[in-house]
Amino acid sequence: MISLPSKVPIIVVHHPVSFGCGIDGMRGLCIKIVKKDPMDFGYFLFINKGHNQLRVLWYDGQGFYLCTKRLSKGRYSNWPKVGENLFSTVAYFQAQGLLAGHILEDKGYLPLWNS
């Protein structure tokens, strides 16, 4: 399980991306889509085009971390749909539920995607 700190901003990018790029490519996506550099701002969550893998990118002051989580079966059905918003800032508990693969509305969480 990927664990996130509770006091750090967490950004979820709605649009599925290719995981063929490394840290530099993921950082470029953060700057292009969210208009924030991971070196200056929180954690960034991405989903792949098959909706069966997540990536988390963050900078800890000394270097970047890029973690990938793959579902053993199925897809992340609770990922936000691409619409007007390309990304959302989420609360800690929402991100943890998302990483665990829960359908958050069924678990009694607060309303999901706050932009």
A tleap script that builds the chain and sets N, CA, C and O, in Angstrom:
source leaprc.protein.ff14SB
mol = sequence {
  NMET ILE SER LEU PRO SER LYS VAL PRO ILE
  ILE VAL VAL HIE HIE PRO VAL SER PHE GLY
  CYS GLY ILE ASP GLY MET ARG GLY LEU CYS
  ILE LYS ILE VAL LYS LYS ASP PRO MET ASP
  PHE GLY TYR PHE LEU PHE ILE ASN LYS GLY
  HIE ASN GLN LEU ARG VAL LEU TRP TYR ASP
  GLY GLN GLY PHE TYR LEU CYS THR LYS ARG
  LEU SER LYS GLY ARG TYR SER ASN TRP PRO
  LYS VAL GLY GLU ASN LEU PHE SER THR VAL
  ALA TYR PHE GLN ALA GLN GLY LEU LEU ALA
  GLY HIE ILE LEU GLU ASP LYS GLY TYR LEU
  PRO LEU TRP ASN CSER
}
set mol.1.N position { 0.840 -1.189 0.000 }
set mol.1.CA position { 0.000 0.000 0.000 }
set mol.1.C position { 0.877 1.240 0.000 }
set mol.1.O position { 1.837 1.335 0.765 }
set mol.2.N position { 0.547 2.169 -0.844 }
set mol.2.CA position { 1.240 3.451 -0.865 }
set mol.2.C position { 0.605 4.321 0.209 }
set mol.2.O position { -0.615 4.484 0.236 }
set mol.3.N position { 1.414 4.873 1.080 }
set mol.3.CA position { 0.901 5.703 2.167 }
set mol.3.C position { 1.247 7.163 1.901 }
set mol.3.O position { 2.370 7.484 1.512 }
set mol.4.N position { 0.280 8.036 2.113 }
set mol.4.CA position { 0.474 9.464 1.903 }
set mol.4.C position { 0.406 10.198 3.237 }
set mol.4.O position { -0.313 9.764 4.137 }
set mol.5.N position { 1.139 11.301 3.385 }
set mol.5.CA position { 1.029 12.089 4.611 }
set mol.5.C position { -0.287 12.858 4.633 }
set mol.5.O position { -0.844 13.186 3.586 }
set mol.6.N position { -0.773 13.138 5.826 }
set mol.6.CA position { -2.095 13.752 5.940 }
set mol.6.C position { -2.102 15.270 5.799 }
set mol.6.O position { -3.175 15.841 5.599 }
set mol.7.N position { -0.993 15.935 5.891 }
set mol.7.CA position { -0.967 17.402 5.884 }
set mol.7.C position { -0.398 17.993 4.601 }
set mol.7.O position { -0.032 19.168 4.572 }
set mol.8.N position { -0.319 17.195 3.545 }
set mol.8.CA position { 0.277 17.636 2.286 }
set mol.8.C position { -0.800 17.680 1.209 }
set mol.8.O position { -1.627 16.772 1.138 }
set mol.9.N position { -0.812 18.724 0.360 }
set mol.9.CA position { -1.806 18.776 -0.722 }
set mol.9.C position { -1.665 17.577 -1.666 }
set mol.9.O position { -0.556 17.169 -2.009 }
set mol.10.N position { -2.805 17.025 -2.076 }
set mol.10.CA position { -2.828 15.879 -2.977 }
set mol.10.C position { -3.661 16.254 -4.196 }
set mol.10.O position { -4.826 16.633 -4.076 }
set mol.11.N position { -3.046 16.143 -5.367 }
set mol.11.CA position { -3.694 16.481 -6.627 }
set mol.11.C position { -3.951 15.191 -7.398 }
set mol.11.O position { -3.048 14.372 -7.561 }
set mol.12.N position { -5.183 15.011 -7.872 }
set mol.12.CA position { -5.541 13.875 -8.715 }
set mol.12.C position { -5.754 14.404 -10.129 }
set mol.12.O position { -6.610 15.257 -10.362 }
set mol.13.N position { -4.966 13.886 -11.068 }
set mol.13.CA position { -5.101 14.267 -12.474 }
set mol.13.C position { -6.157 13.351 -13.088 }
set mol.13.O position { -6.015 12.129 -13.045 }
set mol.14.N position { -7.213 13.930 -13.657 }
set mol.14.CA position { -8.346 13.154 -14.163 }
set mol.14.C position { -8.035 12.409 -15.449 }
set mol.14.O position { -8.504 11.288 -15.642 }
set mol.15.N position { -7.257 13.011 -16.326 }
set mol.15.CA position { -7.022 12.434 -17.643 }
set mol.15.C position { -6.033 11.277 -17.553 }
set mol.15.O position { -4.967 11.435 -16.957 }
set mol.16.N position { -6.357 10.109 -18.131 }
set mol.16.CA position { -5.400 8.995 -18.145 }
set mol.16.C position { -4.151 9.373 -18.950 }
set mol.16.O position { -4.243 10.056 -19.970 }
set mol.17.N position { -2.995 8.926 -18.483 }
set mol.17.CA position { -1.733 9.255 -19.148 }
set mol.17.C position { -0.949 7.977 -19.435 }
set mol.17.O position { -1.211 6.923 -18.854 }
set mol.18.N position { 0.009 8.095 -20.337 }
set mol.18.CA position { 0.901 6.981 -20.649 }
set mol.18.C position { 1.950 6.872 -19.557 }
set mol.18.O position { 2.540 7.874 -19.154 }
set mol.19.N position { 2.181 5.664 -19.079 }
set mol.19.CA position { 3.196 5.459 -18.054 }
set mol.19.C position { 4.544 5.109 -18.677 }
set mol.19.O position { 5.437 4.635 -17.976 }
set mol.20.N position { 4.706 5.332 -19.970 }
set mol.20.CA position { 5.968 5.073 -20.637 }
set mol.20.C position { 7.041 6.083 -20.279 }
set mol.20.O position { 8.227 5.837 -20.498 }
set mol.21.N position { 6.635 7.210 -19.734 }
set mol.21.CA position { 7.603 8.238 -19.367 }
set mol.21.C position { 8.060 8.022 -17.919 }
set mol.21.O position { 7.348 7.411 -17.122 }
set mol.22.N position { 9.207 8.510 -17.602 }
set mol.22.CA position { 9.750 8.382 -16.252 }
set mol.22.C position { 9.428 9.591 -15.394 }
set mol.22.O position { 8.414 10.262 -15.590 }
set mol.23.N position { 10.293 9.854 -14.455 }
set mol.23.CA position { 10.082 10.956 -13.517 }
set mol.23.C position { 10.005 12.288 -14.243 }
set mol.23.O position { 9.116 13.091 -13.959 }
set mol.24.N position { 10.913 12.538 -15.171 }
set mol.24.CA position { 10.910 13.816 -15.881 }
set mol.24.C position { 9.635 14.014 -16.687 }
set mol.24.O position { 9.098 15.121 -16.731 }
set mol.25.N position { 9.144 12.957 -17.324 }
set mol.25.CA position { 7.906 13.048 -18.083 }
set mol.25.C position { 6.704 13.292 -17.189 }
set mol.25.O position { 5.820 14.076 -17.536 }
set mol.26.N position { 6.664 12.627 -16.042 }
set mol.26.CA position { 5.550 12.831 -15.106 }
set mol.26.C position { 5.603 14.249 -14.523 }
set mol.26.O position { 4.564 14.881 -14.333 }
set mol.27.N position { 6.805 14.741 -14.242 }
set mol.27.CA position { 6.955 16.116 -13.749 }
set mol.27.C position { 6.465 17.099 -14.812 }
set mol.27.O position { 5.796 18.083 -14.495 }
set mol.28.N position { 6.802 16.828 -16.074 }
set mol.28.CA position { 6.327 17.678 -17.167 }
set mol.28.C position { 4.808 17.699 -17.259 }
set mol.28.O position { 4.216 18.742 -17.540 }
set mol.29.N position { 4.172 16.548 -17.022 }
set mol.29.CA position { 2.703 16.499 -17.025 }
set mol.29.C position { 2.124 17.345 -15.890 }
set mol.29.O position { 1.106 18.013 -16.071 }
set mol.30.N position { 2.763 17.317 -14.735 }
set mol.30.CA position { 2.303 18.144 -13.610 }
set mol.30.C position { 2.349 19.615 -13.976 }
set mol.30.O position { 1.404 20.361 -13.719 }
set mol.31.N position { 3.447 20.025 -14.575 }
set mol.31.CA position { 3.608 21.431 -14.952 }
set mol.31.C position { 2.629 21.809 -16.053 }
set mol.31.O position { 2.057 22.898 -16.023 }
set mol.32.N position { 2.430 20.923 -17.025 }
set mol.32.CA position { 1.540 21.208 -18.153 }
set mol.32.C position { 0.066 21.206 -17.748 }
set mol.32.O position { -0.675 22.121 -18.110 }
set mol.33.N position { -0.362 20.193 -17.006 }
set mol.33.CA position { -1.788 20.036 -16.690 }
set mol.33.C position { -2.192 20.846 -15.469 }
set mol.33.O position { -3.185 21.572 -15.504 }
set mol.34.N position { -1.429 20.727 -14.391 }
set mol.34.CA position { -1.814 21.339 -13.110 }
set mol.34.C position { -1.212 22.726 -12.943 }
set mol.34.O position { -1.672 23.508 -12.110 }
set mol.35.N position { -0.191 23.035 -13.725 }
set mol.35.CA position { 0.511 24.323 -13.642 }
set mol.35.C position { 1.234 24.478 -12.306 }
set mol.35.O position { 1.385 25.588 -11.796 }
set mol.36.N position { 1.680 23.345 -11.744 }
set mol.36.CA position { 2.448 23.363 -10.498 }
set mol.36.C position { 3.625 22.413 -10.654 }
set mol.36.O position { 3.514 21.354 -11.271 }
set mol.37.N position { 4.751 22.812 -10.084 }
set mol.37.CA position { 5.945 21.982 -10.115 }
set mol.37.C position { 5.957 21.092 -8.880 }
set mol.37.O position { 5.802 21.596 -7.768 }
set mol.38.N position { 6.135 19.786 -9.040 }
set mol.38.CA position { 6.190 18.896 -7.879 }
set mol.38.C position { 7.295 19.255 -6.884 }
set mol.38.O position { 7.227 18.861 -5.720 }
set mol.39.N position { 8.299 19.992 -7.326 }
set mol.39.CA position { 9.363 20.404 -6.401 }
set mol.39.C position { 8.855 21.437 -5.402 }
set mol.39.O position { 9.462 21.637 -4.350 }
set mol.40.N position { 7.751 22.089 -5.725 }
set mol.40.CA position { 7.208 23.141 -4.867 }
set mol.40.C position { 5.887 22.767 -4.220 }
set mol.40.O position { 5.412 23.492 -3.345 }
set mol.41.N position { 5.279 21.657 -4.623 }
set mol.41.CA position { 3.891 21.417 -4.228 }
set mol.41.C position { 3.614 19.931 -4.122 }
set mol.41.O position { 3.995 19.201 -5.038 }
set mol.42.N position { 3.019 19.459 -3.138 }
set mol.42.CA position { 2.471 18.164 -2.784 }
set mol.42.C position { 2.673 16.922 -3.623 }
set mol.42.O position { 3.694 16.741 -4.286 }
set mol.43.N position { 1.667 16.077 -3.569 }
set mol.43.CA position { 1.647 14.766 -4.202 }
set mol.43.C position { 0.721 14.801 -5.415 }
set mol.43.O position { -0.319 15.459 -5.396 }
set mol.44.N position { 1.112 14.085 -6.471 }
set mol.44.CA position { 0.339 14.051 -7.704 }
set mol.44.C position { -0.008 12.600 -8.024 }
set mol.44.O position { 0.875 11.743 -8.074 }
set mol.45.N position { -1.289 12.327 -8.239 }
set mol.45.CA position { -1.760 10.980 -8.562 }
set mol.45.C position { -2.223 10.941 -10.009 }
set mol.45.O position { -2.950 11.823 -10.466 }
set mol.46.N position { -1.794 9.907 -10.723 }
set mol.46.CA position { -2.139 9.711 -12.127 }
set mol.46.C position { -2.691 8.307 -12.307 }
set mol.46.O position { -2.405 7.410 -11.514 }
set mol.47.N position { -3.484 8.122 -13.357 }
set mol.47.CA position { -3.967 6.797 -13.734 }
set mol.47.C position { -3.518 6.518 -15.163 }
set mol.47.O position { -3.377 7.439 -15.968 }
set mol.48.N position { -3.293 5.238 -15.476 }
set mol.48.CA position { -2.881 4.899 -16.837 }
set mol.48.C position { -4.103 4.763 -17.743 }
set mol.48.O position { -5.243 4.816 -17.282 }
set mol.49.N position { -3.849 4.590 -19.015 }
set mol.49.CA position { -4.942 4.536 -19.991 }
set mol.49.C position { -5.812 3.300 -19.835 }
set mol.49.O position { -6.977 3.321 -20.234 }
set mol.50.N position { -5.282 2.225 -19.267 }
set mol.50.CA position { -6.061 1.014 -19.032 }
set mol.50.C position { -6.843 1.038 -17.727 }
set mol.50.O position { -7.586 0.101 -17.430 }
set mol.51.N position { -6.682 2.096 -16.950 }
set mol.51.CA position { -7.359 2.270 -15.656 }
set mol.51.C position { -7.081 1.123 -14.680 }
set mol.51.O position { -7.926 0.793 -13.848 }
set mol.52.N position { -5.895 0.519 -14.786 }
set mol.52.CA position { -5.566 -0.555 -13.852 }
set mol.52.C position { -4.259 -0.305 -13.090 }
set mol.52.O position { -3.792 -1.172 -12.350 }
set mol.53.N position { -3.673 0.884 -13.275 }
set mol.53.CA position { -2.463 1.257 -12.556 }
set mol.53.C position { -2.541 2.710 -12.115 }
set mol.53.O position { -3.094 3.560 -12.814 }
set mol.54.N position { -1.979 2.979 -10.949 }
set mol.54.CA position { -1.866 4.338 -10.427 }
set mol.54.C position { -0.397 4.689 -10.283 }
set mol.54.O position { 0.443 3.815 -10.067 }
set mol.55.N position { -0.097 5.958 -10.403 }
set mol.55.CA position { 1.246 6.462 -10.109 }
set mol.55.C position { 1.128 7.659 -9.183 }
set mol.55.O position { 0.229 8.490 -9.310 }
set mol.56.N position { 2.062 7.719 -8.250 }
set mol.56.CA position { 2.157 8.846 -7.326 }
set mol.56.C position { 3.545 9.443 -7.494 }
set mol.56.O position { 4.549 8.734 -7.430 }
set mol.57.N position { 3.595 10.758 -7.709 }
set mol.57.CA position { 4.854 11.487 -7.850 }
set mol.57.C position { 4.935 12.537 -6.762 }
set mol.57.O position { 3.977 13.273 -6.526 }
set mol.58.N position { 6.097 12.606 -6.090 }
set mol.58.CA position { 6.328 13.670 -5.124 }
set mol.58.C position { 7.817 13.911 -4.973 }
set mol.58.O position { 8.646 13.081 -5.345 }
set mol.59.N position { 8.135 15.072 -4.415 }
set mol.59.CA position { 9.510 15.492 -4.173 }
set mol.59.C position { 9.667 15.711 -2.686 }
set mol.59.O position { 8.851 16.402 -2.075 }
set mol.60.N position { 10.709 15.132 -2.085 }
set mol.60.CA position { 10.875 15.235 -0.632 }
set mol.60.C position { 11.957 16.218 -0.205 }
set mol.60.O position { 12.324 16.246 0.970 }
set mol.61.N position { 12.476 17.020 -1.123 }
set mol.61.CA position { 13.516 17.977 -0.790 }
set mol.61.C position { 14.900 17.487 -1.193 }
set mol.61.O position { 15.830 18.283 -1.323 }
set mol.62.N position { 15.039 16.182 -1.391 }
set mol.62.CA position { 16.323 15.622 -1.812 }
set mol.62.C position { 16.227 14.922 -3.163 }
set mol.62.O position { 17.223 14.791 -3.875 }
set mol.63.N position { 15.041 14.482 -3.507 }
set mol.63.CA position { 14.856 13.782 -4.772 }
set mol.63.C position { 13.404 13.425 -4.997 }
set mol.63.O position { 12.560 13.590 -4.116 }
set mol.64.N position { 13.126 12.928 -6.201 }
set mol.64.CA position { 11.769 12.548 -6.566 }
set mol.64.C position { 11.496 11.096 -6.211 }
set mol.64.O position { 12.395 10.255 -6.211 }
set mol.65.N position { 10.247 10.826 -5.913 }
set mol.65.CA position { 9.740 9.468 -5.751 }
set mol.65.C position { 8.656 9.267 -6.784 }
set mol.65.O position { 7.823 10.147 -7.000 }
set mol.66.N position { 8.664 8.115 -7.419 }
set mol.66.CA position { 7.632 7.758 -8.375 }
set mol.66.C position { 7.224 6.325 -8.066 }
set mol.66.O position { 7.965 5.382 -8.343 }
set mol.67.N position { 6.038 6.175 -7.490 }
set mol.67.CA position { 5.544 4.849 -7.099 }
set mol.67.C position { 4.412 4.449 -8.022 }
set mol.67.O position { 3.581 5.276 -8.396 }
set mol.68.N position { 4.384 3.177 -8.387 }
set mol.68.CA position { 3.333 2.639 -9.234 }
set mol.68.C position { 2.618 1.532 -8.496 }
set mol.68.O position { 3.252 0.672 -7.884 }
set mol.69.N position { 1.298 1.552 -8.551 }
set mol.69.CA position { 0.486 0.495 -7.959 }
set mol.69.C position { -0.381 -0.092 -9.053 }
set mol.69.O position { -1.055 0.632 -9.786 }
set mol.70.N position { -0.358 -1.402 -9.157 }
set mol.70.CA position { -1.151 -2.100 -10.165 }
set mol.70.C position { -2.226 -2.918 -9.476 }
set mol.70.O position { -1.955 -3.600 -8.488 }
set mol.71.N position { -3.450 -2.852 -9.995 }
set mol.71.CA position { -4.517 -3.705 -9.484 }
set mol.71.C position { -4.295 -5.125 -9.982 }
set mol.71.O position { -3.949 -5.334 -11.145 }
set mol.72.N position { -4.488 -6.078 -9.121 }
set mol.72.CA position { -4.297 -7.470 -9.535 }
set mol.72.C position { -5.389 -7.916 -10.505 }
set mol.72.O position { -5.149 -8.747 -11.381 }
set mol.73.N position { -6.577 -7.366 -10.346 }
set mol.73.CA position { -7.668 -7.663 -11.279 }
set mol.73.C position { -8.610 -6.465 -11.304 }
set mol.73.O position { -8.693 -5.709 -10.337 }
set mol.74.N position { -9.298 -6.306 -12.385 }
set mol.74.CA position { -10.267 -5.221 -12.497 }
set mol.74.C position { -9.635 -3.892 -12.862 }
set mol.74.O position { -8.485 -3.814 -13.293 }
set mol.75.N position { -10.439 -2.839 -12.672 }
set mol.75.CA position { -10.047 -1.482 -13.027 }
set mol.75.C position { -10.431 -0.538 -11.904 }
set mol.75.O position { -11.283 -0.850 -11.072 }
set mol.76.N position { -9.795 0.612 -11.892 }
set mol.76.CA position { -10.181 1.667 -10.949 }
set mol.76.C position { -11.441 2.319 -11.502 }
set mol.76.O position { -11.365 3.190 -12.368 }
set mol.77.N position { -12.586 1.903 -11.007 }
set mol.77.CA position { -13.850 2.412 -11.530 }
set mol.77.C position { -14.248 3.732 -10.877 }
set mol.77.O position { -15.170 4.400 -11.343 }
set mol.78.N position { -13.565 4.107 -9.813 }
set mol.78.CA position { -13.948 5.321 -9.100 }
set mol.78.C position { -13.089 6.521 -9.473 }
set mol.78.O position { -13.172 7.553 -8.807 }
set mol.79.N position { -12.280 6.423 -10.499 }
set mol.79.CA position { -11.450 7.548 -10.921 }
set mol.79.C position { -12.348 8.616 -11.515 }
set mol.79.O position { -13.290 8.278 -12.231 }
set mol.80.N position { -12.098 9.890 -11.248 }
set mol.80.CA position { -12.979 10.948 -11.782 }
set mol.80.C position { -12.945 10.992 -13.303 }
set mol.80.O position { -11.912 10.751 -13.928 }
set mol.81.N position { -14.068 11.296 -13.866 }
set mol.81.CA position { -14.189 11.390 -15.322 }
set mol.81.C position { -13.572 12.694 -15.806 }
set mol.81.O position { -13.572 13.704 -15.102 }
set mol.82.N position { -13.051 12.646 -17.012 }
set mol.82.CA position { -12.493 13.850 -17.612 }
set mol.82.C position { -13.658 14.727 -18.029 }
set mol.82.O position { -14.532 14.289 -18.778 }
set mol.83.N position { -13.676 15.926 -17.563 }
set mol.83.CA position { -14.736 16.871 -17.893 }
set mol.83.C position { -14.154 18.263 -17.971 }
set mol.83.O position { -13.116 18.486 -18.596 }
set mol.84.N position { -14.835 19.198 -17.329 }
set mol.84.CA position { -14.335 20.571 -17.298 }
set mol.84.C position { -13.012 20.663 -16.550 }
set mol.84.O position { -12.109 21.391 -16.962 }
set mol.85.N position { -12.900 19.930 -15.459 }
set mol.85.CA position { -11.702 19.991 -14.634 }
set mol.85.C position { -10.712 18.909 -15.054 }
set mol.85.O position { -11.073 17.740 -15.193 }
set mol.86.N position { -9.475 19.310 -15.251 }
set mol.86.CA position { -8.439 18.357 -15.616 }
set mol.86.C position { -7.821 17.692 -14.391 }
set mol.86.O position { -7.176 16.649 -14.495 }
set mol.87.N position { -8.029 18.315 -13.219 }
set mol.87.CA position { -7.475 17.780 -11.984 }
set mol.87.C position { -8.313 18.254 -10.807 }
set mol.87.O position { -9.121 19.174 -10.934 }
set mol.88.N position { -8.110 17.614 -9.663 }
set mol.88.CA position { -8.809 17.999 -8.435 }
set mol.88.C position { -7.845 17.914 -7.267 }
set mol.88.O position { -6.921 17.102 -7.266 }
set mol.89.N position { -8.068 18.757 -6.278 }
set mol.89.CA position { -7.380 18.634 -5.006 }
set mol.89.C position { -8.286 17.813 -4.109 }
set mol.89.O position { -9.466 18.132 -3.958 }
set mol.90.N position { -7.747 16.755 -3.511 }
set mol.90.CA position { -8.564 15.868 -2.692 }
set mol.90.C position { -8.037 15.838 -1.265 }
set mol.90.O position { -6.886 16.188 -1.002 }
set mol.91.N position { -8.892 15.419 -0.359 }
set mol.91.CA position { -8.512 15.259 1.039 }
set mol.91.C position { -7.723 13.975 1.212 }
set mol.91.O position { -7.784 13.072 0.378 }
set mol.92.N position { -6.992 13.908 2.292 }
set mol.92.CA position { -6.149 12.750 2.599 }
set mol.92.C position { -6.934 11.445 2.559 }
set mol.92.O position { -6.510 10.485 1.916 }
set mol.93.N position { -8.077 11.404 3.243 }
set mol.93.CA position { -8.842 10.157 3.321 }
set mol.93.C position { -9.409 9.753 1.962 }
set mol.93.O position { -9.561 8.564 1.683 }
set mol.94.N position { -9.721 10.731 1.119 }
set mol.94.CA position { -10.199 10.413 -0.224 }
set mol.94.C position { -9.080 9.783 -1.055 }
set mol.94.O position { -9.310 8.819 -1.786 }
set mol.95.N position { -7.881 10.326 -0.939 }
set mol.95.CA position { -6.751 9.776 -1.686 }
set mol.95.C position { -6.419 8.367 -1.204 }
set mol.95.O position { -6.133 7.491 -2.021 }
set mol.96.N position { -6.450 8.136 0.100 }
set mol.96.CA position { -6.161 6.810 0.630 }
set mol.96.C position { -7.209 5.797 0.160 }
set mol.96.O position { -6.866 4.667 -0.189 }
set mol.97.N position { -8.475 6.195 0.150 }
set mol.97.CA position { -9.523 5.317 -0.352 }
set mol.97.C position { -9.356 5.026 -1.828 }
set mol.97.O position { -9.581 3.905 -2.282 }
set mol.98.N position { -8.958 6.045 -2.573 }
set mol.98.CA position { -8.721 5.882 -4.005 }
set mol.98.C position { -7.565 4.913 -4.251 }
set mol.98.O position { -7.656 4.040 -5.115 }
set mol.99.N position { -6.485 5.066 -3.498 }
set mol.99.CA position { -5.334 4.171 -3.644 }
set mol.99.C position { -5.680 2.733 -3.272 }
set mol.99.O position { -5.106 1.791 -3.819 }
set mol.100.N position { -6.621 2.567 -2.341 }
set mol.100.CA position { -7.034 1.224 -1.933 }
set mol.100.C position { -8.000 0.593 -2.927 }
set mol.100.O position { -8.315 -0.592 -2.818 }
set mol.101.N position { -8.475 1.376 -3.900 }
set mol.101.CA position { -9.369 0.852 -4.919 }
set mol.101.C position { -10.825 0.842 -4.498 }
set mol.101.O position { -11.645 0.183 -5.138 }
set mol.102.N position { -11.165 1.561 -3.434 }
set mol.102.CA position { -12.552 1.603 -2.974 }
set mol.102.C position { -13.395 2.488 -3.880 }
set mol.102.O position { -12.903 3.455 -4.462 }
set mol.103.N position { -14.645 2.148 -3.988 }
set mol.103.CA position { -15.609 3.043 -4.625 }
set mol.103.C position { -16.086 3.946 -3.502 }
set mol.103.O position { -16.874 3.532 -2.652 }
set mol.104.N position { -15.612 5.166 -3.505 }
set mol.104.CA position { -15.728 6.016 -2.330 }
set mol.104.C position { -17.162 6.365 -1.968 }
set mol.104.O position { -17.479 6.513 -0.788 }
set mol.105.N position { -18.028 6.496 -2.955 }
set mol.105.CA position { -19.411 6.838 -2.650 }
set mol.105.C position { -20.089 5.719 -1.856 }
set mol.105.O position { -20.975 5.993 -1.047 }
set mol.106.N position { -19.688 4.464 -2.072 }
set mol.106.CA position { -20.284 3.328 -1.367 }
set mol.106.C position { -19.796 3.186 0.063 }
set mol.106.O position { -20.424 2.487 0.858 }
set mol.107.N position { -18.689 3.833 0.408 }
set mol.107.CA position { -18.094 3.690 1.730 }
set mol.107.C position { -18.527 4.798 2.684 }
set mol.107.O position { -18.061 4.840 3.822 }
set mol.108.N position { -19.399 5.686 2.250 }
set mol.108.CA position { -19.886 6.748 3.116 }
set mol.108.C position { -18.919 7.913 3.265 }
set mol.108.O position { -19.000 8.666 4.235 }
set mol.109.N position { -17.996 8.068 2.303 }
set mol.109.CA position { -17.088 9.194 2.347 }
set mol.109.C position { -17.853 10.470 2.006 }
set mol.109.O position { -18.962 10.413 1.474 }
set mol.110.N position { -17.265 11.606 2.310 }
set mol.110.CA position { -17.847 12.882 1.945 }
set mol.110.C position { -17.872 13.008 0.425 }
set mol.110.O position { -17.229 12.214 -0.261 }
set mol.111.N position { -18.593 13.978 -0.115 }
set mol.111.CA position { -18.612 14.163 -1.573 }
set mol.111.C position { -17.194 14.194 -2.137 }
set mol.111.O position { -16.278 14.751 -1.533 }
set mol.112.N position { -17.039 13.588 -3.297 }
set mol.112.CA position { -15.710 13.285 -3.761 }
set mol.112.C position { -14.931 14.467 -4.318 }
set mol.112.O position { -14.259 15.132 -3.530 }
set mol.113.N position { -14.960 14.763 -5.521 }
set mol.113.CA position { -13.934 15.602 -6.145 }
set mol.113.C position { -14.214 17.088 -5.957 }
set mol.113.O position { -15.150 17.643 -6.533 }
set mol.114.N position { -13.378 17.716 -5.133 }
set mol.114.CA position { -13.466 19.157 -4.914 }
set mol.114.C position { -12.386 19.825 -5.736 }
set mol.114.O position { -11.207 19.510 -5.576 }
set mol.115.N position { -12.763 20.740 -6.613 }
set mol.115.CA position { -11.772 21.407 -7.445 }
set mol.115.C position { -11.305 22.677 -6.792 }
set mol.115.O position { -10.463 23.383 -7.347 }
savepdb mol mol.pdb
quit
